[in-house]
Amino acid sequence: MTKEIIGSRQLLNEVVGRFRIKGTNLTQWCKKNGIKEPNARIYLQGDRNGPKAKEWRRRIVEAARQPMKTN
């Protein structure tokens, strides 16, 4: 079982920053993965904590924390 990721403003800022470092952004990731960006932000901030919110939070954070691909 994985540790639950707690939503917060700090988590949102971390995710946004990590996507920027990779040369992309949260908006692009959301479009590619079928989630509306405002919902992603709500989930990352912890404003919603149901099963759906927790799963999306985990997926978004996992994607943001993956190492950059190098050629």
C-alpha positions in Angstrom: 0.0 0.0 0.0 1.3 3.4 -0.9 1.4 6.3 1.5 -1.4 8.8 0.9 -0.4 12.1 -0.6 -1.8 15.0 1.3 -3.0 17.9 -0.9 -1.7 21.4 -0.1 -0.8 24.7 -1.8 2.8 23.6 -1.4 2.1 20.4 -3.3 0.5 22.3 -6.1 3.5 24.6 -6.4 5.9 21.6 -6.4 3.9 19.9 -9.2 3.7 23.1 -11.3 7.5 23.7 -10.9 8.4 20.1 -11.7 6.4 20.2 -14.9 8.0 23.5 -15.9 11.5 22.0 -15.3 10.6 19.3 -17.7 9.6 21.8 -20.4 5.9 21.3 -20.1 3.1 22.4 -17.8 0.2 21.2 -15.8 -2.3 22.3 -18.5 -0.7 20.2 -21.1 -0.5 17.2 -18.8 -4.2 17.6 -18.0 -5.2 17.8 -21.6 -3.2 14.6 -22.5 -4.7 12.7 -19.6 -8.4 13.8 -19.8 -8.8 15.9 -16.7 -9.8 19.5 -16.4 -7.0 21.7 -15.0 -9.2 23.4 -12.4 -10.1 20.0 -11.0 -6.5 19.0 -11.0 -5.6 22.1 -9.0 -8.5 21.5 -6.5 -7.2 17.9 -6.0 -3.6 19.0 -5.6 -4.5 21.7 -3.0 -6.5 19.1 -1.0 -9.8 20.9 -1.4 -11.4 17.5 -2.3 -10.3 14.3 -0.7 -12.6 11.6 -2.0 -11.3 8.4 -3.7 -11.4 10.1 -7.1 -9.5 13.1 -5.9 -6.9 11.0 -4.1 -6.3 8.8 -7.2 -5.9 11.8 -9.5 -3.6 13.5 -7.0 -1.4 10.4 -6.9 -1.3 10.2 -10.7 -0.4 13.8 -11.2 2.3 13.8 -8.5 3.7 10.6 -9.9 3.9 12.1 -13.4 5.5 15.3 -12.1 8.1 13.5 -10.1 9.2 11.2 -12.9 12.8 11.9 -14.0 13.2 13.9 -17.2 13.6 11.9 -20.4 17.0 12.5 -22.0 17.9 11.6 -25.6 
